[in-house]
Amino acid sequence: SNTMNSLRYLNRVLTVLAILLTVNIYVQLTGTAAGSAVSTANVAHARGDTPKGVGSTAAREQAQLEELRSLNRAVAQLNTTLTNGSVRVGVDNFPAQGD
């Protein structure tokens, strides 16, 4: 009886899966309104993001260039500080051999 119930359950699950796969194939082949609704939702979401266009791209790139220039100046200053001898490194507590 338990085996029979398991088989009935399995048959029902497989039937539901077959129906869902059939509906999926139908939607993909026909391109129904559900597919276009998802497409429209994506477009509406994209319009809600930051403005697109040449002006905003140019401004964003300009800001990125300024940040890169600032980073380059900071790295150059750090490199100068490390190579001009003004930084001294010393070891205060050196572990004994075998530790």
The first five atom37 places (N, CA, C, CB, O) and aatype in JSON, in Angstrom:
{
  "aatype": [15, 2, 16, 12, 2, 15, 10, 1, 18, 10, 2, 1, 19, 10, 16, 19, 10, 0, 9, 10, 10, 16, 19, 2, 9, 18, 19, 5, 10, 16, 7, 16, 0, 0, 7, 15, 0, 19, 15, 16, 0, 2, 19, 0, 8, 0, 1, 7, 3, 16, 14, 11, 7, 19, 7, 15, 16, 0, 0, 1, 6, 5, 0, 5, 10, 6, 6, 10, 1, 15, 10, 2, 1, 0, 19, 0, 5, 10, 2, 16, 16, 10, 16, 2, 7, 15, 19, 1, 19, 7, 19, 3, 2, 13, 14, 0, 5, 7, 3],
  "atom_mask": [
    [1, 1, 1, 1, 1],
    [1, 1, 1, 1, 1],
    [1, 1, 1, 1, 1],
    [1, 1, 1, 1, 1],
    [1, 1, 1, 1, 1],
    [1, 1, 1, 1, 1],
    [1, 1, 1, 1, 1],
    [1, 1, 1, 1, 1],
    [1, 1, 1, 1, 1],
    [1, 1, 1, 1, 1],
    [1, 1, 1, 1, 1],
    [1, 1, 1, 1, 1],
    [1, 1, 1, 1, 1],
    [1, 1, 1, 1, 1],
    [1, 1, 1, 1, 1],
    [1, 1, 1, 1, 1],
    [1, 1, 1, 1, 1],
    [1, 1, 1, 1, 1],
    [1, 1, 1, 1, 1],
    [1, 1, 1, 1, 1],
    [1, 1, 1, 1, 1],
    [1, 1, 1, 1, 1],
    [1, 1, 1, 1, 1],
    [1, 1, 1, 1, 1],
    [1, 1, 1, 1, 1],
    [1, 1, 1, 1, 1],
    [1, 1, 1, 1, 1],
    [1, 1, 1, 1, 1],
    [1, 1, 1, 1, 1],
    [1, 1, 1, 1, 1],
    [1, 1, 1, 0, 1],
    [1, 1, 1, 1, 1],
    [1, 1, 1, 1, 1],
    [1, 1, 1, 1, 1],
    [1, 1, 1, 0, 1],
    [1, 1, 1, 1, 1],
    [1, 1, 1, 1, 1],
    [1, 1, 1, 1, 1],
    [1, 1, 1, 1, 1],
    [1, 1, 1, 1, 1],
    [1, 1, 1, 1, 1],
    [1, 1, 1, 1, 1],
    [1, 1, 1, 1, 1],
    [1, 1, 1, 1, 1],
    [1, 1, 1, 1, 1],
    [1, 1, 1, 1, 1],
    [1, 1, 1, 1, 1],
    [1, 1, 1, 0, 1],
    [1, 1, 1, 1, 1],
    [1, 1, 1, 1, 1],
    [1, 1, 1, 1, 1],
    [1, 1, 1, 1, 1],
    [1, 1, 1, 0, 1],
    [1, 1, 1, 1, 1],
    [1, 1, 1, 0, 1],
    [1, 1, 1, 1, 1],
    [1, 1, 1, 1, 1],
    [1, 1, 1, 1, 1],
    [1, 1, 1, 1, 1],
    [1, 1, 1, 1, 1],
    [1, 1, 1, 1, 1],
    [1, 1, 1, 1, 1],
    [1, 1, 1, 1, 1],
    [1, 1, 1, 1, 1],
    [1, 1, 1, 1, 1],
    [1, 1, 1, 1, 1],
    [1, 1, 1, 1, 1],
    [1, 1, 1, 1, 1],
    [1, 1, 1, 1, 1],
    [1, 1, 1, 1, 1],
    [1, 1, 1, 1, 1],
    [1, 1, 1, 1, 1],
    [1, 1, 1, 1, 1],
    [1, 1, 1, 1, 1],
    [1, 1, 1, 1, 1],
    [1, 1, 1, 1, 1],
    [1, 1, 1, 1, 1],
    [1, 1, 1, 1, 1],
    [1, 1, 1, 1, 1],
    [1, 1, 1, 1, 1],
    [1, 1, 1, 1, 1],
    [1, 1, 1, 1, 1],
    [1, 1, 1, 1, 1],
    [1, 1, 1, 1, 1],
    [1, 1, 1, 0, 1],
    [1, 1, 1, 1, 1],
    [1, 1, 1, 1, 1],
    [1, 1, 1, 1, 1],
    [1, 1, 1, 1, 1],
    [1, 1, 1, 0, 1],
    [1, 1, 1, 1, 1],
    [1, 1, 1, 1, 1],
    [1, 1, 1, 1, 1],
    [1, 1, 1, 1, 1],
    [1, 1, 1, 1, 1],
    [1, 1, 1, 1, 1],
    [1, 1, 1, 1, 1],
    [1, 1, 1, 0, 1],
    [1, 1, 1, 1, 1]
  ],
  "atom_positions": [
    [[0.83, -1.19, 0.0], [0.0, 0.0, 0.0], [0.87, 1.26, 0.0], [-0.94, 0.0, 1.21], [0.58, 2.23, -0.69]],
    [[1.96, 1.21, 0.8], [2.86, 2.36, 0.87], [3.55, 2.58, -0.47], [3.91, 2.15, 1.98], [3.74, 3.71, -0.91]],
    [[3.92, 1.47, -1.12], [4.56, 1.56, -2.43], [3.58, 2.12, -3.45], [5.07, 0.18, -2.89], [3.96, 2.91, -4.32]],
    [[2.31, 1.72, -3.35], [1.29, 2.2, -4.27], [1.09, 3.71, -4.11], [-0.03, 1.45, -4.03], [0.94, 4.42, -5.1]],
    [[1.08, 4.2, -2.84], [0.94, 5.63, -2.61], [2.13, 6.4, -3.16], [0.79, 5.92, -1.11], [1.97, 7.49, -3.72]],
    [[3.33, 5.84, -3.01], [4.53, 6.49, -3.54], [4.46, 6.59, -5.05], [5.78, 5.72, -3.13], [4.84, 7.61, -5.63]],
    [[3.97, 5.54, -5.7], [3.86, 5.56, -7.16], [2.81, 6.58, -7.62], [3.5, 4.17, -7.69], [3.02, 7.26, -8.62]],
    [[1.7, 6.68, -6.91], [0.68, 7.68, -7.25], [1.24, 9.09, -7.13], [-0.56, 7.52, -6.35], [1.04, 9.94, -8.0]],
    [[1.97, 9.32, -6.02], [2.59, 10.63, -5.81], [3.58, 10.94, -6.93], [3.3, 10.69, -4.43], [3.58, 12.04, -7.48]],
    [[4.41, 9.97, -7.27], [5.4, 10.15, -8.33], [4.72, 10.45, -9.67], [6.29, 8.9, -8.45], [5.15, 11.32, -10.42]],
    [[3.64, 9.71, -9.95], [2.92, 9.95, -11.2], [2.32, 11.35, -11.24], [1.81, 8.92, -11.39], [2.34, 12.0, -12.29]],
    [[1.8, 11.82, -10.12], [1.23, 13.18, -10.07], [2.31, 14.24, -10.27], [0.51, 13.41, -8.73], [2.11, 15.2, -11.01]],
    [[3.45, 14.05, -9.62], [4.54, 15.02, -9.77], [5.03, 15.04, -11.2], [5.7, 14.67, -8.81], [5.26, 16.11, -11.77]],
    [[5.2, 13.86, -11.8], [5.66, 13.81, -13.19], [4.64, 14.42, -14.15], [5.95, 12.35, -13.6], [5.02, 15.06, -15.13]],
    [[3.36, 14.24, -13.87], [2.33, 14.85, -14.7], [2.37, 16.36, -14.61], [0.96, 14.33, -14.3], [2.26, 17.05, -15.62]],
    [[2.52, 16.88, -13.4], [2.61, 18.34, -13.21], [3.84, 18.89, -13.93], [2.66, 18.71, -11.7], [3.77, 19.93, -14.58]],
    [[4.96, 18.19, -13.82], [6.18, 18.64, -14.52], [5.99, 18.64, -16.03], [7.36, 17.74, -14.14], [6.43, 19.56, -16.71]],
    [[5.34, 17.6, -16.55], [5.09, 17.53, -17.99], [4.21, 18.7, -18.44], [4.43, 16.2, -18.36], [4.46, 19.29, -19.49]],
    [[3.19, 19.03, -17.65], [2.31, 20.16, -17.99], [3.09, 21.47, -17.97], [1.12, 20.23, -17.02], [2.96, 22.29, -18.87]],
    [[3.89, 21.66, -16.93], [4.67, 22.9, -16.83], [5.67, 23.03, -17.98], [5.42, 22.95, -15.5], [5.84, 24.11, -18.53]],
    [[6.32, 21.93, -18.35], [7.25, 21.98, -19.49], [6.52, 22.3, -20.79], [7.99, 20.64, -19.63], [7.03, 23.04, -21.63]],
    [[5.32, 21.74, -20.96], [4.54, 22.02, -22.16], [4.16, 23.5, -22.22], [3.28, 21.15, -22.19], [4.26, 24.12, -23.28]],
    [[3.73, 24.05, -21.1], [3.38, 25.47, -21.06], [4.61, 26.32, -21.34], [2.76, 25.85, -19.68], [4.52, 27.32, -22.05]],
    [[5.75, 25.95, -20.79], [7.0, 26.68, -21.01], [7.36, 26.7, -22.49], [8.14, 26.07, -20.2], [7.72, 27.74, -23.03]],
    [[7.28, 25.54, -23.14], [7.6, 25.47, -24.57], [6.62, 26.32, -25.38], [7.56, 24.0, -25.06], [7.03, 27.02, -26.3]],
    [[5.34, 26.25, -25.03], [4.33, 27.05, -25.73], [4.64, 28.54, -25.63], [2.94, 26.75, -25.17], [4.57, 29.26, -26.62]],
    [[4.97, 29.0, -24.42], [5.26, 30.42, -24.21], [6.49, 30.83, -25.0], [5.48, 30.71, -22.71], [6.51, 31.9, -25.6]],
    [[7.51, 29.99, -25.01], [8.73, 30.33, -25.76], [8.49, 30.36, -27.26], [9.84, 29.35, -25.43], [9.06, 31.2, -27.95]],
    [[7.67, 29.46, -27.76], [7.44, 29.42, -29.2], [6.5, 30.5, -29.69], [6.89, 28.08, -29.58], [6.65, 31.0, -30.81]],
    [[5.53, 30.88, -28.87], [4.54, 31.85, -29.34], [4.85, 33.27, -28.91], [3.19, 31.48, -28.84], [4.33, 34.21, -29.51]],
    [[5.68, 33.46, -27.91], [6.0, 34.82, -27.45], [4.76, 35.54, -26.98], [0.0, 0.0, 0.0], [4.46, 36.64, -27.45]],
    [[4.04, 34.95, -26.06], [2.77, 35.51, -25.6], [2.98, 36.81, -24.83], [2.02, 34.51, -24.74], [4.11, 37.25, -24.63]],
    [[1.88, 37.39, -24.39], [1.9, 38.66, -23.68], [2.7, 38.58, -22.38], [0.49, 39.11, -23.39], [3.26, 39.59, -21.94]],
    [[2.77, 37.42, -21.78], [3.54, 37.3, -20.53], [5.0, 37.62, -20.79], [3.4, 35.88, -19.94], [5.64, 38.27, -19.96]],
    [[5.53, 37.17, -21.91], [6.91, 37.47, -22.25], [7.12, 38.95, -22.51], [0.0, 0.0, 0.0], [8.14, 39.51, -22.11]],
    [[6.16, 39.59, -23.18], [6.31, 41.02, -23.44], [6.13, 41.84, -22.18], [5.33, 41.46, -24.51], [6.7, 42.92, -22.05]],
    [[5.32, 41.33, -21.23], [5.15, 42.05, -19.97], [6.47, 42.07, -19.2], [4.04, 41.41, -19.12], [6.82, 43.08, -18.59]],
    [[7.18, 40.97, -19.21], [8.48, 40.92, -18.54], [9.44, 41.87, -19.23], [9.05, 39.49, -18.53], [10.19, 42.58, -18.57]],
    [[9.42, 41.87, -20.55], [10.29, 42.76, -21.3], [10.0, 44.22, -20.97], [10.13, 42.51, -22.8], [10.93, 45.01, -20.79]],
    [[8.72, 44.6, -20.9], [8.35, 45.97, -20.58], [8.78, 46.33, -19.17], [6.85, 46.16, -20.73], [9.22, 47.46, -18.93]],
    [[8.65, 45.39, -18.25], [9.07, 45.67, -16.87], [10.56, 45.95, -16.82], [8.71, 44.48, -15.95], [10.99, 46.84, -16.08]],
    [[11.35, 45.22, -17.58], [12.79, 45.46, -17.59], [13.11, 46.83, -18.16], [13.51, 44.38, -18.4], [13.99, 47.52, -17.64]],
    [[12.41, 47.25, -19.21], [12.65, 48.56, -19.8], [12.27, 49.64, -18.8], [11.85, 48.72, -21.11], [13.0, 50.63, -18.65]],
    [[11.15, 49.48, -18.13], [10.72, 50.49, -17.16], [11.72, 50.58, -16.02], [9.33, 50.16, -16.62], [12.01, 51.68, -15.53]],
    [[12.24, 49.46, -15.59], [13.24, 49.48, -14.52], [14.51, 50.17, -15.0], [13.55, 48.04, -14.05], [15.13, 50.94, -14.26]],
    [[14.9, 49.9, -16.24], [16.12, 50.51, -16.76], [15.96, 52.02, -16.84], [16.47, 49.93, -18.14], [16.92, 52.76, -16.62]],
    [[14.77, 52.5, -17.16], [14.55, 53.94, -17.25], [14.62, 54.6, -15.89], [13.21, 54.23, -17.89], [14.92, 55.79, -15.79]],
    [[14.36, 53.85, -14.83], [14.4, 54.41, -13.49], [15.82, 54.55, -12.96], [0.0, 0.0, 0.0], [16.03, 55.22, -11.95]],
    [[16.79, 53.94, -13.62], [18.18, 54.02, -13.19], [18.76, 55.39, -13.54], [19.02, 52.9, -13.82], [18.04, 56.29, -13.98]],
    [[20.06, 55.53, -13.33], [20.72, 56.79, -13.63], [20.54, 57.12, -15.11], [22.22, 56.72, -13.28], [20.43, 56.23, -15.94]],
    [[20.51, 58.4, -15.42], [20.28, 58.79, -16.8], [21.37, 58.27, -17.72], [20.19, 60.3, -16.91], [22.55, 58.22, -17.37]],
    [[20.93, 57.88, -18.91], [21.87, 57.37, -19.9], [22.11, 58.47, -20.93], [21.34, 56.06, -20.57], [21.35, 59.43, -21.02]],
    [[23.17, 58.31, -21.68], [23.41, 59.26, -22.75], [24.85, 59.72, -22.75], [0.0, 0.0, 0.0], [25.62, 59.41, -21.84]],
    [[25.2, 60.47, -23.76], [26.58, 60.91, -23.95], [27.03, 61.82, -22.81], [26.73, 61.63, -25.28], [28.15, 61.68, -22.32]],
    [[26.17, 62.74, -22.39], [26.55, 63.69, -21.35], [26.86, 63.01, -20.03], [0.0, 0.0, 0.0], [27.88, 63.31, -19.41]],
    [[26.0, 62.1, -19.6], [26.23, 61.45, -18.31], [27.42, 60.51, -18.38], [24.98, 60.69, -17.86], [28.15, 60.37, -17.39]],
    [[27.64, 59.87, -19.52], [28.79, 58.98, -19.68], [30.08, 59.79, -19.63], [28.71, 58.2, -21.0], [31.04, 59.39, -18.98]],
    [[30.1, 60.91, -20.3], [31.29, 61.75, -20.3], [31.59, 62.27, -18.9], [31.11, 62.93, -21.27], [32.75, 62.29, -18.48]],
    [[30.56, 62.68, -18.18], [30.76, 63.17, -16.81], [31.28, 62.07, -15.91], [29.47, 63.74, -16.25], [32.16, 62.29, -15.08]],
    [[30.72, 60.86, -16.06], [31.17, 59.72, -15.25], [32.63, 59.38, -15.56], [30.26, 58.49, -15.51], [33.41, 59.11, -14.65]],
    [[32.98, 59.38, -16.84], [34.36, 59.09, -17.23], [35.31, 60.16, -16.71], [34.49, 58.97, -18.75], [36.43, 59.85, -16.29]],
    [[34.88, 61.41, -16.73], [35.71, 62.5, -16.22], [35.96, 62.33, -14.73], [35.05, 63.86, -16.5], [37.07, 62.54, -14.26]],
    [[34.92, 61.94, -13.98], [35.07, 61.71, -12.54], [36.01, 60.54, -12.28], [33.7, 61.44, -11.89], [36.82, 60.59, -11.35]],
    [[35.92, 59.51, -13.1], [36.82, 58.36, -12.95], [38.26, 58.77, -13.23], [36.4, 57.22, -13.89], [39.18, 58.34, -12.52]],
    [[38.46, 59.58, -14.26], [39.81, 60.05, -14.57], [40.39, 60.87, -13.43], [39.8, 60.88, -15.86], [41.57, 60.73, -13.09]],
    [[39.57, 61.72, -12.83], [40.03, 62.53, -11.7], [40.43, 61.64, -10.53], [38.94, 63.52, -11.26], [41.45, 61.89, -9.89]],
    [[39.64, 60.62, -10.25], [39.97, 59.69, -9.17], [41.28, 58.95, -9.47], [38.83, 58.67, -8.97], [42.11, 58.77, -8.58]],
    [[41.47, 58.53, -10.72], [42.71, 57.86, -11.1], [43.91, 58.78, -10.94], [42.63, 57.35, -12.54], [44.97, 58.37, -10.46]],
    [[43.75, 60.04, -11.35], [44.85, 61.0, -11.2], [45.18, 61.2, -9.72], [44.48, 62.35, -11.85], [46.35, 61.27, -9.34]],
    [[44.15, 61.29, -8.89], [44.36, 61.44, -7.45], [45.09, 60.23, -6.87], [43.01, 61.65, -6.74], [46.0, 60.38, -6.06]],
    [[44.69, 59.04, -7.28], [45.37, 57.83, -6.82], [46.82, 57.78, -7.29], [44.62, 56.59, -7.31], [47.71, 57.39, -6.54]],
    [[47.05, 58.19, -8.53], [48.42, 58.21, -9.05], [49.3, 59.17, -8.24], [48.43, 58.61, -10.53], [50.45, 58.86, -7.95]],
    [[48.75, 60.35, -7.89], [49.51, 61.29, -7.08], [49.83, 60.7, -5.71], [48.74, 62.62, -6.92], [50.95, 60.84, -5.2]],
    [[48.85, 60.03, -5.1], [49.06, 59.43, -3.78], [50.12, 58.32, -3.83], [47.73, 58.87, -3.22], [50.96, 58.21, -2.94]],
    [[50.06, 57.5, -4.86], [51.05, 56.42, -5.0], [52.43, 56.99, -5.26], [50.65, 55.45, -6.14], [53.42, 56.5, -4.71]],
    [[52.52, 58.03, -6.09], [53.82, 58.65, -6.35], [54.4, 59.24, -5.07], [53.69, 59.74, -7.43], [55.6, 59.11, -4.82]],
    [[53.56, 59.89, -4.26], [54.03, 60.46, -3.0], [54.49, 59.36, -2.04], [52.92, 61.32, -2.35], [55.51, 59.51, -1.37]],
    [[53.75, 58.29, -1.98], [54.13, 57.16, -1.13], [55.44, 56.54, -1.6], [53.02, 56.09, -1.11], [56.3, 56.2, -0.79]],
    [[55.59, 56.39, -2.9], [56.82, 55.85, -3.47], [58.02, 56.74, -3.13], [56.69, 55.69, -5.0], [59.08, 56.24, -2.77]],
    [[57.84, 58.05, -3.25], [58.91, 58.98, -2.92], [59.27, 58.87, -1.44], [58.49, 60.42, -3.26], [60.46, 58.84, -1.09]],
    [[58.29, 58.81, -0.6], [58.53, 58.7, 0.85], [59.29, 57.42, 1.18], [57.2, 58.75, 1.63], [60.19, 57.42, 2.02]],
    [[58.93, 56.33, 0.52], [59.58, 55.05, 0.82], [60.99, 54.94, 0.24], [58.73, 53.91, 0.3], [61.82, 54.21, 0.77]],
    [[61.26, 55.65, -0.85], [62.56, 55.51, -1.51], [63.57, 56.6, -1.17], [62.36, 55.48, -2.98], [64.75, 56.46, -1.5]],
    [[63.15, 57.7, -0.52], [64.1, 58.79, -0.27], [64.87, 58.62, 1.03], [63.37, 60.11, -0.26], [65.71, 59.46, 1.37]],
    [[64.6, 57.55, 1.76], [65.36, 57.29, 2.97], [64.78, 57.9, 4.23], [0.0, 0.0, 0.0], [65.37, 57.77, 5.3]],
    [[63.65, 58.57, 4.13], [63.07, 59.2, 5.31], [62.32, 58.2, 6.2], [62.14, 60.32, 4.89], [61.96, 58.52, 7.33]],
    [[62.09, 57.02, 5.7], [61.41, 56.0, 6.5], [62.46, 55.02, 7.0], [60.29, 55.27, 5.68], [63.23, 54.47, 6.21]],
    [[62.48, 54.8, 8.28], [63.4, 53.85, 8.9], [62.59, 52.71, 9.5], [64.28, 54.53, 9.99], [61.57, 52.93, 10.16]],
    [[63.03, 51.49, 9.26], [62.35, 50.31, 9.79], [63.29, 49.64, 10.77], [61.92, 49.33, 8.66], [64.46, 49.41, 10.46]],
    [[62.78, 49.33, 11.95], [63.59, 48.65, 12.94], [62.8, 47.52, 13.58], [0.0, 0.0, 0.0], [61.57, 47.56, 13.64]],
    [[63.53, 46.51, 14.06], [62.9, 45.39, 14.74], [63.19, 45.53, 16.22], [63.4, 44.01, 14.18], [64.35, 45.52, 16.62]],
    [[62.15, 45.65, 17.03], [62.31, 45.81, 18.47], [62.42, 44.48, 19.19], [61.15, 46.58, 19.03], [63.18, 44.35, 20.15]],
    [[61.69, 43.51, 18.72], [61.65, 42.23, 19.42], [61.81, 41.12, 18.41], [60.34, 42.07, 20.21], [60.83, 40.71, 17.79]],
    [[63.01, 40.62, 18.25], [63.28, 39.58, 17.28], [63.18, 38.23, 17.98], [64.68, 39.76, 16.62], [63.88, 38.01, 18.97]],
    [[62.33, 37.3, 17.49], [62.19, 36.01, 18.17], [63.49, 35.21, 18.1], [61.03, 35.21, 17.54], [64.24, 35.27, 17.12]],
    [[63.73, 34.47, 19.14], [64.94, 33.64, 19.2], [64.84, 32.5, 18.2], [65.17, 33.09, 20.62], [63.74, 32.1, 17.83]],
    [[65.96, 31.98, 17.77], [66.0, 30.84, 16.84], [65.29, 29.66, 17.47], [67.48, 30.47, 16.48], [65.47, 29.39, 18.66]],
    [[64.49, 28.94, 16.71], [63.79, 27.76, 17.19], [62.38, 28.05, 17.67], [0.0, 0.0, 0.0], [61.67, 27.11, 18.01]],
    [[61.94, 29.29, 17.72], [60.57, 29.6, 18.15], [59.62, 29.46, 16.99], [60.47, 31.02, 18.74], [58.42, 29.68, 17.15]]
  ]
}
